[in-house]
Amino acid sequence: MLRHSFLSLTLVLACTLSQVTQANLNAPEMSDEHSESNSTLAAEALTNAEDTPANNVESESVLELPAPIARAIEQGMSLESQFIAESDLTGWVLSLDGQYTLVYTTPDQRTLISGAIINDAGENLSERYARQYFPKPDFTLLEQAAYISVGYQAPVAKAEVPEKKPSTTAETASADTNTANNNIEVPVETPLTEPAQKVVYAFFDPNCPFCQLTWKAFIPYVAQGVEVRWIPVAFLNASSRAKSAAILQAEQPEDALNESMQTFGSEQQAEASIKDRSRRQLQDNMKLMQRFGIQGTPGIIWLDANNEMQIRSGMPKLHEFAEITGLPEQAQTAPELARFR
């Protein structure tokens, strides 16, 4: 099982309580179409019998906080802030080793809830609260991810030389640059030309059906010059790690990603024994996903027309891909995308 920051935070919380009750708060249980577009991390409700009033973080000691929060702090977590959430819940931002998580206490303070909170309109409130109350990360942090670039391949500027006969294919072929994150290797003296129309990052789990639909919806935009950098994570089920490894460890990661998406849900979807390097990459990718406050896949991050970072969790509506990519809306012909119009 993949060890990552989310699990570490959850285990610390679980150790503070005597009883643990599993709660399934996944969005696909909602009837609203939008609520069915996000594969969320499992939620846990952790119960406590003590009744201690909630207090201001800055002025009250650990002993005066709700018992579950106090115990989490005693186990090594840090309390960053608290806020009033919907349905009379109190929200708490906790951190461990530089990673942040949200938990909630009920009005009677007898129950602590960790995970995705969905309202009756299908909105993932935890995503909204994370964006509002987590420290804002830098967009450039995403360059540290182990990603697979799909679409745009930046050309290398050629030095000016006297005109000669046309070069042969062998003379002009570029070196193989398909590394685990698929960054383009460019000599220092030859800068890139013709930048991509837009760079979009997308966190995905190979077992996430909405990630596969998102990949499919991006296809016409990729054809118009958009680069999508797919960041694999593995949390949905036991095979997620093996399927992610098959992509990361492939000689041609972009081809492996496309094949995985095309064979999604079938026995043909490739798996591989994970190597230590890939395991570390998946762990780091999950930490990065949590750092940006994304609690489910797909998680899409981009810069808008004002160069402001935008984060979207779940399958967007089809017209929203134009906003994400900065291009005119492209035609979508796949019948399985029709429900997202």
N, C-alpha and C positions, 0 to 999 in steps of 0.2 A: 504493500500500500504506500502510495506516495506520501512522504513526510514533508509537510510544508507549513508555512506560518499559520494558516487558518487552523490546522489541526492542533498545533502547539497551543494557540490561544484557547481553543475549545477545551482541550484537555486540562489546562490550568483552571478554567472555569468549573469543569466537571468535578475536579478534586476538592472544590470548596463546598460541595453540597452532598447531602446524604442520600438523596433520591434523584433519579434522572428519568424524565418522561420524554419519549420521542414524540415530536410533533412534525407532521408533514405540511409545510407551508409552501410547497412548490407551486409556481404560477400556473402550470398546466391544469391544475384542478379548477381554475376559475373558468367561468363560462364566457367571459368577454374575450374576443379574439386577440386583443393586444396582450392580455395576460397570459396567453398561451405561447408567447414568442420568446420566452426566456427559460433556459435550463439553469435552475438556481442550485446553489449549494444547500445541502440538507440543513434544516433548522432543528434546534434542540430547545425544549422547555425544561428548565431546571428548577425544582420546587424547594421551598424553604418554609419552615413552620414559624419562624420568628417574625415579629411585627415591629419594625423600627422605622420611625419617620424618616423620609428622605430629607437631605439638607444640602445647603450650598457647598460646592466642592472647595471653594477657597477658604471658608471659615470654619469648617467642621472637621473633626478628627476622624480617623478610620473607624473608631468604635461607634461613632454617631451615624455612620452611613448604614444603608440597608445591609443586613448581614451577608447576603451573597456578594455584594460589591466589596465589603470589608474583607471577606475571606479571599476574594480574587487578588486583592492588593497584598494580603499576607503571603500569597503564593508567588509573588514576584511581579504581578502586573502593575502598571501605572494608570492612575485615573487622570485623564486629560481634561474632560469637561462633562457636563450634564446639560440636558435640555428637555423641554416639554414636547412630547411626541403626540401623535393622534390617539384617540380613544383613551385619553387620560393616562397613557403610558408615560413613564419617565425614561428618556434615553440617556445612555452613558457611553462615552468614548473611552475605551481602554487600549493600552498599548503594551507590547512585549517585544523586546529586541528590535525596536524601530518600526514594528508593524502595528497597524491599527485595526480595531474591530468595534462593532456596535453591539450593545446589549440593551435590554429594556427591563424595567421592573413594573409590575402591575400596580394599580392604585392601592391595594392592600399590602403591597410590598412582600407578599408571601411567595411570589413566583418571579423568576428571572428568565427571560427569553433571549436566545441567541440565534440569529439567522435572518432570513428574508421576511419582512413584514409587508403583506399585500393588502391594499384597501379595497373597498367594494367596487371601485372603478377600474381595478386591475393594475394600479400603479404600484411599482415596487418602492415603498417608502424608504426602505433601507438604502437603496441607491441614492435617493434624494438627500437623505440625512448624511450619508457618507460624503457626498459632494459639498454639502453645506458645512459640516463640522470637522472633517478630516483636514489636516494640513495639506495645502495644495502642492502636488508634485509638479516637477518640471517636465514638459513634453519631451525634452531631449533625453530623459531617462529611458524612454522606450528604445532608443538606439542600442542600449545594453542588452536587450532581449535576444534570445535565440529565436530568430524569426525566419520565415521562408518568404522571399519576395516573389510575388506573382504579377506579371504584367510588364511594366516599363523596365527596360534594360538600358542604362545610360551609355551612350556611345563615348568613345575616347577621341578627343580632338587629335587630328593627325598633323604632324609637323609639316611645314611648307618645304617642299623639295622640288627640284627641276622636274618638269613634266616628263614622264616616261611612259612606256607602253603599259596597258592595263595590267594590274597585278593578277596573279592566279588566285584561285580560291584558297590554296594552301598558304599563300603568302599573306593573305588578309585575314585568315581565321584568327579569332581572339582566343586567349587562354581560357581554360575552364575556370569559372569563378563560382561554381555551385557549392559553396561551403554551407555549414549548418545554418548560418543566418543569412546566407546568400548575398552578402555585401559585395559590391563591385570593387575589384582591385584595380586601382588606377595609378600609373606612374606619377610621381610628384610633378614632373615637368609637363604633363599633358592633362589639363583640366577637363572636367566634364562639360559637354555642351547639350543643348536642348533638354532642360530639366523636365522632370515628370510634371504633368498637369497638377497632380495632387498626390501626396503620400498619406495613406490611411493605415492605421494599425488595427488589427482585429484579433482578440483573444478567442481561441476556439478549443473545444474538446472534440476529438475524432468521433465520439459517440453522441454528439449534440445534434439533433435533427435540424434545429434552427440555424446552427452554424453552416450546415450543408446548404440550406436554402439561401442564407446570406451570401455564401460563396457563389451560388448560381446567379443571384441578382446582381452581383458585382461584375459578372462577365462582360456585358456590353460596355460598361464604364472602363474596364481594363483595356478593352479594344480601342478606346478613345484616348489612351495615354495615362490612365490612373495607375499608380503602383499601390498594391495592397500588400502589406507586410503581415503575414499570418503568424501569430504567436501561439504555439501549442501549449496546452496545459492538460492535466490528466486527473480528473476527480470524479467523473460521473459514474464509472463502474470499473471493475477489475481489468477489463481489456483496454481501457483508455491509454494506459501507460505503454502497452505493447504496440498499439496502433500509432501513438505519437513517436515511439522509437523507430518504427519502420519509416517514418517520414524524415526525422532528424538524421538518421544514420544512412540514408540512401545516398548513392553517388550523385543523383540528380534530385535534390529535395523538392524542387518545384514540380517535376513530373510525378514524384511520389505523392505529393499533396493532391494534385489534380486527380490522380488515379484513386486515392483514398476517398475523395469526395464523389467521384463517379460511381464507385462501388459501395457507397455508404449503405450500411445495414445488411450487407450480403456476406456470404462466406468468403467472397473474393477480396474483401477489404483486408489489406495486408497488415500483419503483425510481425514483431521482431523481438528477440531477447534484448532487453535494455542494457546498454553499457553504462559504466560509471559516469562518463561525460554527459550522456543524454539525461541520466537521472538528475545530475546537478543542474542541467539546463532547465528541466521541467520544474524543479524546485525553485530556481531563481525566477522563472517565468510566473509561477504562482504567487510568489512574494510580490512581484511587480504588479500583478493583477490586483492583489489586495491593496497595494500602495495607492493605486488609482481609484480605490473604493468600488471596484467591480466585484459583485458577489455571484455572478452567473454568466453563462456564455450564450450567445456571442457578446463580447464586449468590444465596442468600436470607439476609437479615439482619433480625433482629427483636429486640425486648425481651421477655423471658419474664415470668412472673407475679411474679418477684422483681426485676424491672427490670434484669436482667442481659442483656447483649448475647449473642445466639446467632447463629452463622454456619453455614450449611448449603450445601454444594456438591453439585449433582446433583438429580435428580428425587426428592423425598421419597416415602416410602410414603404411601398415601392417609390412613391413620389419623394420620400425623404433621402433616397440615394442621390438625387440631384443636389440636394443641399450638402450632403456629406462630401461629395466629390467636387462640387463647384462647377459641374457640367449641366447642360440641359438634360431634362429627363429622357432616358433612353427607353426604347420599346422592350417590353418583356413578353416573351411568347411561351415560356414554360407554364403549362396549366397548373402546376402545383403552387405557383406564385400568385395565382389569381385572388386568393383570399386575403392577400396583403395590399390590395389596391386601395 
